[in-house]
């Protein structure tokens, strides 16, 4: 009887380890093909994306697709961004040790986790309570002590922890809330997507330069980034 | 032989089921437009409508058994139809079947769900078609009268459902309509124990669903669903109306400031928001707080403030004013008079009842006109200092979701009328969201340039001004040349707001990207080409269709060039195409699906029964042509009258019921005619000739009479519709009678062919309208009647 129990436990362990290894392999492949294979070259970003277990940030029903080159639904009309977008948005704000970053729209928490691998502190605000709770749980589970998640209205930013070196807005908006711009350090960067995650998206980079605020349209992306200028 | 009383009962039952089919179709369209998106609704329902054609195939394949038990089958089909109409919404919302159109292209599971939805919706149409088809087939001796009842029943069903739209919510309406086939089964009356038990079961199910109605599960990606996720979001009012299901949402964190300047440092105002069929219609700005602390309206801090920066207009016309956000901006500038056009009369009424004097439409200087923009422009003689259009497209691009919407107010002709209605220094102001790949702003430039050119303006650059923020561009077209003082004001505005001028008489290259840099300079190159001599060549070469929309093809948001589809695939990767121009692709997908299914349904009887009966070619050609031609012509008539009445609801109601009732009369009259080749050919030739005459004279005649009073226009419209519709009701019953004499086995097959081709026709007519215009649809309709005429040569003269 004991032998049988041992055998079952051993088999279970084997399955668990091979599943975990499977995800790790997929993650490495994801970074090699979808992130580094395109134009994300920042080492810190690539390392971070290699280490964050993306499959734990998606609903169970979506785990099989966690490392696919596309956004996935996480419920409440929200999505976890395509891995490439997460990588690109991380790289574009130039994350470094010692920085504090504000994220508007925690969603699954994946972007915050990737940022947390690089910068000192990540403050993330989610307006949908169950998503905020879920993200908080997973951060705890994965021991991301440098991420703080708040359920609330992202419009006001997070005054008591401002100013921020960078702000990542994960959901498109018709306007950028004035308090967010006020909480961005001079020279700080804000990145924001425009458009629906399932359709054509374009990333915008907002930079504070003195009294002026400069925006730059980055390349448009969807499941696969458009390579318009390359092919012209 | 059925007694007179029996015939009457059968006719009543036929009328009820016919009314139910049209009503159910409209109810489903309404339901899916609410829970998903209207183009998707069009696809799902088109495929499901093939159930009608499939019923004919079924009768043909199983004819001996069905004809033997025809009355029981008819009653059973009516009851089944009532059952499926009642439960179909709940089935579609059942978790394993629940579909989300947004995930269709990315999640294979939703392809299965789509198939399940097709099947669920197919069943009620199949059962209704079976009942109607069998009643017609079993009353061939009196087909004219029965077909009359069928058409009039359909007309009444369409009208009646529009009335029901005021009463029932989208999830309740299909179940409410199920009462009609149930009543039909009772009236039809069959003494059979199994049918009696079935009647009780269906009744029980109907009562159950009346007490416990299905909930409305809206896609979580629709605007209303996302807004309802906001803290303390609540629906403060909702109204089912034939213009759509209106919902008003309030939340303490709901704010609206489209394209507001990044220099804007004040609080963005909280608003309530209106949704129609689950999609954002607009915010409600409190008229009492129209100016922010800085003395400006919130929209004056966006590119939409450009026109007011240049001038102080005294008379303003706001097109498609919706919830009046731009009207509220106009009011804040203190003009003498504002005319706001909003074709949905419920919105101003609802705003007044919810906000009283806080509603912008209650302001003494605002006059609301419940008319379509283009109809108003065609009939109005009043001049304005400023004409304001609503922001074009959706934020971030709509990916072609509005591609099939007819937007007459954005046609070249509409802009030409706006130009005519400007005072000497008047301006047209129109904003668009920046999209990628850039389409909307370019089509707008192409349209504005063509209007200026047609008015003999040589120096275009002196009449168009545009500024751009990080996400929005606003164009102002001025009737007189822009003055140096106005140019200075535009520059001052742009500098203050961190916007960049795009078009100004003496613009510099660097000035265009001072604050908002683009990925490359292509956008400016494109705009300059459209403003220059190479316009035509550029429009021809551009990957997307950006030629100005015209009245004959009023699809401003349709950018896909079919010929460039594969090239686009190479350019942006094939996987991206559905996400660039989804609407038109859904239409093409619908066409392919219905065509394949229709061919299978039409050919199946020939294969299964190894049918070697006579007159197959005539039957196929004749009834296919009628199915294709009838709907095509009806669609053009509806389109023309939408413009004429200025209100899609009146137009649809008047034209659909007018065409069906007059066609029904035609069918009734046809029973007094001999069904010989000569009569049929004469009838078909008259329709084809009539369609060609209508093609030429209808638009000018309607435009000449567009400013008549509404009741006069209604009479005038029905007089227009009557002759052609009357004739169009004759060929089908005449053809069936001819088939009855030559080969009765062909009758149910003819029913199948006609049903399938009618479905194809609606989809095909939309494609033809987009590619070639409505005139071409009318011409194609005439050709189809011509084909039916030619097919008649396959019959013997007697």
Boltz contact constraints between the chains, C-beta under 6 A:
constraints:
  - contact:
      token1: [A, 70]
      token2: [B, 106]
      max_distance: 6.0
  - contact:
      token1: [A, 76]
      token2: [B, 229]
      max_distance: 6.0
  - contact:
      token1: [A, 77]
      token2: [B, 220]
      max_distance: 6.0
  - contact:
      token1: [A, 77]
      token2: [B, 221]
      max_distance: 6.0
  - contact:
      token1: [A, 77]
      token2: [B, 225]
      max_distance: 6.0
  - contact:
      token1: [A, 77]
      token2: [B, 226]
      max_distance: 6.0
  - contact:
      token1: [A, 128]
      token2: [B, 229]
      max_distance: 6.0
  - contact:
      token1: [A, 153]
      token2: [B, 253]
      max_distance: 6.0
  - contact:
      token1: [A, 172]
      token2: [B, 396]
      max_distance: 6.0
  - contact:
      token1: [A, 174]
      token2: [B, 258]
      max_distance: 6.0
  - contact:
      token1: [A, 174]
      token2: [B, 395]
      max_distance: 6.0
  - contact:
      token1: [A, 175]
      token2: [B, 257]
      max_distance: 6.0
  - contact:
      token1: [A, 175]
      token2: [B, 260]
      max_distance: 6.0
  - contact:
      token1: [A, 178]
      token2: [B, 264]
      max_distance: 6.0
  - contact:
      token1: [A, 178]
      token2: [B, 265]
      max_distance: 6.0
  - contact:
      token1: [A, 194]
      token2: [B, 396]
      max_distance: 6.0
  - contact:
      token1: [A, 195]
      token2: [B, 396]
      max_distance: 6.0
  - contact:
      token1: [A, 195]
      token2: [B, 397]
      max_distance: 6.0
  - contact:
      token1: [A, 198]
      token2: [B, 102]
      max_distance: 6.0
  - contact:
      token1: [A, 199]
      token2: [B, 399]
      max_distance: 6.0
  - contact:
      token1: [A, 199]
      token2: [B, 579]
      max_distance: 6.0
  - contact:
      token1: [A, 200]
      token2: [B, 397]
      max_distance: 6.0
  - contact:
      token1: [A, 200]
      token2: [B, 579]
      max_distance: 6.0
  - contact:
      token1: [A, 202]
      token2: [B, 436]
      max_distance: 6.0
  - contact:
      token1: [A, 204]
      token2: [B, 470]
      max_distance: 6.0
  - contact:
      token1: [A, 213]
      token2: [B, 262]
      max_distance: 6.0
  - contact:
      token1: [A, 213]
      token2: [B, 498]
      max_distance: 6.0
  - contact:
      token1: [A, 214]
      token2: [B, 515]
      max_distance: 6.0
  - contact:
      token1: [A, 215]
      token2: [B, 470]
      max_distance: 6.0
  - contact:
      token1: [A, 215]
      token2: [B, 516]
      max_distance: 6.0
  - contact:
      token1: [A, 216]
      token2: [B, 517]
      max_distance: 6.0
  - contact:
      token1: [A, 217]
      token2: [B, 518]
      max_distance: 6.0
  - contact:
      token1: [A, 217]
      token2: [B, 519]
      max_distance: 6.0
  - contact:
      token1: [A, 219]
      token2: [B, 519]
      max_distance: 6.0
  - contact:
      token1: [A, 220]
      token2: [B, 436]
      max_distance: 6.0
  - contact:
      token1: [A, 222]
      token2: [B, 576]
      max_distance: 6.0
  - contact:
      token1: [A, 222]
      token2: [B, 579]
      max_distance: 6.0
  - contact:
      token1: [A, 223]
      token2: [B, 575]
      max_distance: 6.0
  - contact:
      token1: [A, 224]
      token2: [B, 573]
      max_distance: 6.0
  - contact:
      token1: [A, 226]
      token2: [B, 572]
      max_distance: 6.0
